Structure formats: C-alpha cells, structure tokens
C-alpha cells in the first residue's frame, strides 16, 4: 500500500504556469515572429537519439537564438523578478540537493482568491499583439531543406512548437515549449511533437540545457526548459531499465512535485526555511510521491505482466 499526502503549497509554480498558459484557444492571425526551421541533413548526419557528435564548446545557433531572445525580454522587464539575483546553495548530505532562495517566487495573486480569478482572466496564452505577444520568443517547425535556417519574421505555421518565456522563471533561460497546430494549442501529445521536442534538446547542444515535461493538467500540453549550470542530483544516481516495451499505467496522486524538485532542485520563498532545510526533510518530501521497495517491486511485476500480455 502506497500512501500519498498533499503538501501545503506544493504545486504553486505549476499553478503559475497553468495560469500563464491557461487558454487552449490561440489565435495566431496577424502575428509574425522568427521561425526556426529544422533541416533534414542534421538527422542524416547525427541521428536524433544517437547522441551529440559536436563536442566543441561553441553555442549552437538555436541555443544562441533562445538565449538572445530570452535575455532581451529580461532587459525589457517582462519577468516577475530577476532570477540571477537568487541565492543557491548545496544542502549538506550525501545527495547534494540544491536549494534556491527566491522571495519573489510565485505570483502575488495566489494569496487572494479574487486576485487569482483576475489572473486567470489576464494571464492566458492569447497573444493579441499587446502584452503577451512579447512573451512569445519564436517558434520551431520542420522543413524539407537540408540545413536548418532562421526566417526572421513570418506567420506562425501549423505543426510548430511555440517558445514562450516563463514569467516566473526557476532558472536562467526558463521557457515553455508549446505544441501548436491549426490555430489552436494541442491537448494531446503525439509522436511527431515528441520527436520535435527531443530534437530541440539535441540541436541546442548545450550540456546546461535541461528539457522536461511538467504539465499539470490534461487541458494544457507543454514542455519546459531552462539552464542549470551543474548536473542535478538525480543525474548522479544509477539507473536501471524497468521494461523496454508495452504500455504503462499512470497512477493518480494528490501531490504534485515539479520536475526540477524530483531532480533534486528545490525552491524556497522563506529565508528561515532556506537556512534550516536539511537533506532528511527533503528526502521525506520526496518520499510522499515515491514508492517504497515493496511498492516498486509490485509496479515492476505489474509492468512485466502487461508487457507479457502485449507480446503474446
């Protein structure tokens, strides 16, 4: 038996993201932005999932484009706070968890239900060439040309990925990657967009770039990405294959930890909590959404049974 209990204010950042990207209706008419077009030659030479062959420290063009656009929005004051001013420390202990102190983290409106309602109406993904158009940096799409290229200004194409700043950034370069097609935002993930998102990480060719799926609801589909200067604690952990084929069942819980918290990167708004946090407290927090050894063994047996049924 696995027991999961909710943590106070555990999904505030998810709600912030939800409010910013809260509207599935997106009107792209009249909007012209930079379009980055994936070329076909890169896939032929490197393979999408075969690793990055370019080991030089030079920034890729896509990486430079994202950082330039993001930093421009930062200089224009489009973020709720300056993420570069946040204090970060390593928690003493074997796991080397990371903690960030950010007094401005989260949106002020969440303290009041009425303000929350107003935020839901105002902070939606409806770019009407006024406030929120500036939050849209550029979009990424596929092309039939051999080399990747940047079109400086063009209408938003169908079957594209919108790159949108997160106005409540967790780290430097924090953006949303939002699948878009036929004047609306996708609510379901398919193999085509999953491949495009994976290729974004490949063409970035930056070891600090982290791409993760952290979508809080079924009505809004998006990925997130940002830059972490060092490996996350979870990246130092050994891994093992659970199973390599078949379908998986999703367990529903009442507690939502963000992807970066699962990676060992925790945010705090209180100086006292930041100063007093211990590895034991963070492990306890992670345990509320983790399986114990017996529960994990049960999940492995269930997955193996499902895989066996599909194989036969």
Secondary structure, DSSP 8 states (H G I E B T S, - for coil): -------TTTTHHHHHHHHHT--SB---TT-EEEEEEE-SHHHHHH-SSS-----SS---HHHHHHHHHHHHHHHTT-SSS-GGG-EEEE-SSSS--EEEE-TT-S-GGGGSHHHHHHHHHHSSS---SSTGGGGEEEEEEE-SSSS-EEEEEEE--SSEEEEEE-SS-SSEEEEEEEEEETTEE-SS--HHHHHHHHHHHHHH--TTEEEEE----TT---EEEEE-SS--GGGGS----S-SSS-------S----HHHHTTEEEES-HHHHHH--HHHHHHHHHTTS--HHHHHHHHHHHHHHHHHHH-
